[in-house]
Amino acid sequence: MKEESAQDRWERRTQRPLLVLAVAFALAYAVPIVDSGAGRSVAGVCTVVEWVVWGAFAADYLVRLALARQRRDFVRTHWLDLCAVILPILQPLRLLRLVSTLMLVGRRARMASQIRLTTYVGGAVIGLLMFGSLAVLSVERDSPNGNIKTLGDAVWWSFTTMTTVGYGDHAPTTGMGRVLAVGLMLSGIALLGVVTANIAAWFISRFEKDDVEERRQTAAIEALAEEVRALRAEVAALTGGPGMLPHPLSAGTEEHSPT
């Protein structure tokens, strides 16, 4: 059995705590947007929570880097994690903290072998809908020409954008809102491709299992037919086939027959 590395043990033990921190980040991000009348103290607490969660994920990356056996390979294969850690430092905006934390949560979730693809896709869809709605509401609500003023409008817009339906009844008017729209459309297309590929892979695996079972049954039937042919040959030999000794009963009958 392969021995578990220190990095694997760290990732296994920190998976649930980081998930809890991600939920705390979601709440801290959502409260000031949903409750526009929240005071400065509430907004300040939420901002601190956001930075603490991002800092926890950044520390997690550094610890995994320190525990990695090949650090260069780790940096090369986890470059998205590194970008997510550095991104908010370059320009400390709430939206960048949102993007970086989502990237880090996704990367850590995908490393967990017990999380199935279907669960990951479902969580990604819900996360994109929720955060996309909150993000576009935060940048469009105060726009004089915007028509996304409530959380319901934002959720409806996010859903139609992710599914690439685009009714056009709600649309972003600010530059940042349009950037969010592009990201949400690309994410929706990517998730749709993952779901389609997953369903196709499931059908292919089922067909392969059926083919394997059919081949196994065919081989069993052929082996059984071969045994039947061998038994027929033995029976034919015992009943007096060519080149074999006569049956004892037939020999006795010949000895006592009249001349």
N, C-alpha and C positions, 0 to 999 in steps of 0.2 A: 504493500500500500504506500502511495506517495506521501511523504511527510509534508504537512502543511507549513508554509513559510510564514515568517513574522508579518509580512505584508498582508497575506491572506487572512491571518488571524485578526489583524487590526481592522480590515475591511468588514469581516464578519461581525465583530463586536460593536463597531460604530455605526452599522447600518441603521438600526432602529433609533438610536439617539439623533442621528442626522435627519431621519425622517420626521421626528418630532419637531426638530428645529425648523425644518422646511414648512411644516404646518404653522408654526408660530410666525414665520416670515410671511406666509400668505395672509394670516389674520392682520399682522401689523401693516402690510401693504394695503389691505382692503379697507380697513376702518376709516382712515382719513378721506378716502375717496367716496365711499358709500355715505358716510356721515359728514357732509360738507360743513356742518356747523360745529364740528369738534373743535375744542379749544387748542391753544398752542401747546399746553402741557401734554395733551393726548397725542398730538402730532409729534411732539418731541420724543415721547416714550416710544412711539411706533418707529421713529427714525433710528433710535438707539437699538431697538430690537432687530431691525433690518441689518444694521452694521454688525451687530454681534453674530447674527446667523451667517452673514457673509464671511466674517472673520473665522467662524468655526469651520466652515468649508475650506477656507484658505489654509488654516492650520492642518486640517485633514490632508490636504494635498501635500504640504511640506512633510508631514509625518510619513506618508506613503512614499514620498521621494527618498526620505532618509532610510526607510526600511527596504527599499528596492535593492535587489542584488546587482542589477545593471542600471545605473541611474541614467545614463545616456539613452538607453533603450526606453526607459520609463518616460523620460521627457519627450522623446520622439513619438511614442505611441499614445501619449496623453497630452498632446499639445492643445487640445480644446480646453482641458482643465486649466492649463497654464494661462490661456487667454482669458478664461472666465475669472481667474484670480486677479490678473493684472488690470482688466478692463475698468473696474470702478476706481482704481487708484489714479488712472490717467485723467478721468473726469468724473468726480463724485456726484453723479446724478441718480435720482431714485430709479429711473428707467434702466440705467446701466446696472444698478444693483439687482434689479428684477431679472434682467437678461442673464447676468452672470450666475445668479443663484439657481435659476431654472436650468442652466447648462450643467452646473455642478450636481444638482439633484438628479438630472437625467443620466449623467455619466456614472454616478455612484449606483443608481438603481440598475443600470444595465450590467454592472459587474456582478450583481448578485445572481447566482445560478438558479435560485429557487423562484425567481420572478419570471413568469412565463411571458411570452411575447404578447399574448392577448391582453394580459393584465397591464403590461407596459403601454400598449397602444391605447387602451381605454383610459388609463391615467393621463396619458399625454393629451388625449382629446379633451378631457375635462379640464386639465390644467391650462391648455391653450384657450379654451372658451372663457374660463374664469379670468385669467390674467389678461387676455386680449381685450375682454370687455372692460375691465378696470382700467387698463392702460389707455385705451382710446377714450374712455369717459373722462379721464383726468386731463387729457390734452384738448378735448373737443367741447367740453361743457361750457367753458368760458369764451369760446370762439364766437364772435358776433354773427358770422354767417353759417355756423354749424347747426346741424339738426339732430345731433346725438346729445340729448340733454339729461336723460334718465338712465338708470341702470338697465331697465327693460329694453330701451332703444339700443344700448350698447351690446347686450346679450344677443338680441335679434340680429344686429349687424354682424357680430362675430360669427354667429351660426351660418348666416347666408354667405359670408366671406370664406369661411373654412370649407364649405361645401361647393364653393365656386359657382353658386347660383346667381348671386349679385342682382337682387331685385332693383336696387337703386333708390329705394325709398329712404334709406339712410346711407350717408357716405361721409367720410372725413373731408374736412376742408383745410386743415393745417398740414404743414409739411411733415411734422412728426406723426400725425395721424395717418397720412398716406404711407409713410415708412412702415408703420405698424400693419397697415392693410397688406402691403406687399409680403411682409414676413408671415402674416397669418395665411395668406393664400398659398404661399410656397409650402408652409407647414401642412396645410390641409391636403395639398396634392401629394406630398411625401407620405403622409399617414394613409391616404387612400391607396397609394402604391404598396405600402407595407401590408395593409389588410388584404389587398388582392393577391399579393404574392404568397401570403400566409395561407389563404384559402386554396390557391392553386397547389401549393406544396402539400396541403392536407389531402387533396384529391389524388395527387400523384402517389403519395405514400400509401393510400388505401388501395390504389390500383396495383402497386408493386406487391403489397401484401397478398392481394388476391392472386396475382400471377405466381408468387412463390408457393402459395397453398395449392394452386392448380398443378404446378409442376411436381410438387411433392406427392399429390394424389396420383398423378400419371405415372410417376416412378414406382409407387407402391403397386399400382395395377400391373405394370410391366413385370415387376419382380414376382408378383403372385402368378401371372400367366406363365412365367418361366418355371416356377415351381410345379405348376400343373403339368406342363409339358414333360418335366423330368419325372414326375410321378407316373404319367402315362407310359413313358418309356420303360420304367421299372416294371409296371404291371404287364406290359407287353412281353418283357423278357421273362417274367415269372410264368406266364401262361404259354410259353413255348415259342418264343420268337426265334428267328433264324440264328444258327450258331450257338444255341443254348442246349443244355441237357433236357431230355424229355421229363415231363411231370411224373412223379412217382406213381400216381394212380393209373396213368396211361401205360406205364411200363408193366405194372402188375397185370393189367388186363390183357396185354399181349402175351404174357407168359402162360396164362391159363386158358387162352382161347383154343378151340379144337383145331387140329391140323387138317 
